[in-house]
Amino acid sequence: MYEFSLNGKVAMVTGAASGLGTEYAETLAEQGCFVALVDYNLDKARQEAERIAEKTGKHVRAYSCDVGSEPEVKAMVAEAAEDFGRIDILVNNAGILLYGPKEEGKDAFMDYSVESWERVMRTNLTGPWLVTREVVKQSMQFLGRGRVVNVASVGGIRSTAAGCPSYHASKAGVIMLTASQAAELAPYGILVNAISPGSVRNGTMYSRSASASREETWKTNGCPLQRSGKYGEVSALLVMLVSDENTYINGQNIVVDGGWTIQM
């Protein structure tokens, strides 16, 4: 019998003060985890940590961190590992999406700035690499076990002409980073996988894209289920991947998109 119990585990979730990150943090606490809730916005992180702790009765603590900054990541992981004693689970969810200019006379691709490109890459790709490195160095390697989930996106598999080349490139990079980490960390008893959400109602794509946020879009764009994702439909997979019941899924990118990416 599979229980997928996470009682007593310590989980760290980045980008957890809003959207799917908050859902992941709340779900893990509901499943029995103590949670280090990490976000760039400390005030919002504290607010969500307090709410989740009150709802679940679990110890949830907020931490401020720019995941693309090596000094901040090192200090944040050290503080969380000291506060909780260890880190069993890491969910690299922090990410941003920056579109190219939309004003008259500007082209979203031709005029996309180096600053926007580097900012997205720093958060979306350097971040998961840095945070995983420090969590493994400071905790998981000594435990001889661990579960890491990197949050990628269908945007790393299929492209659009929406004017966000850095987002597509960074999320494709997360998928290959996951494969690399899985191969390198397996000897430490650490399994690493990626989840690629499609348009989920509390996710980034849904909130930032006018097209993705219209339910009519999903009835006409080839999605077999003809709808966007609902709250909890990504977290169900997350719970399975980070549980002790998962002993052999490693280095995979699992798409949660209602079947949208299977269509020609």
Secondary structure, 3 states (H helix, E strand, C coil): CCCCCCCCCEEEEECCCCHHHHHHHHHHHHCCCEEEEEECCHHHHHHHHHHHHHHHCCCEEEEECCCCCHHHHHHHHHHHHHHHCCCCEEEECCCCCCCCCCCCCCCCCCCCCHHHHHHHHHHHHHHHHHHHHHHHHHHHHHHCCEEEEEECCHHHCCCCCCCCHHHHHHHHHHHHHHHHHHHHHHHHCEEEEEEEECCECCCHHHHHCCCCCCCCHHHHCCCCCCCCECCCCCHHHHHHHHCCCCCCCCCCEEEECCCHHHCC
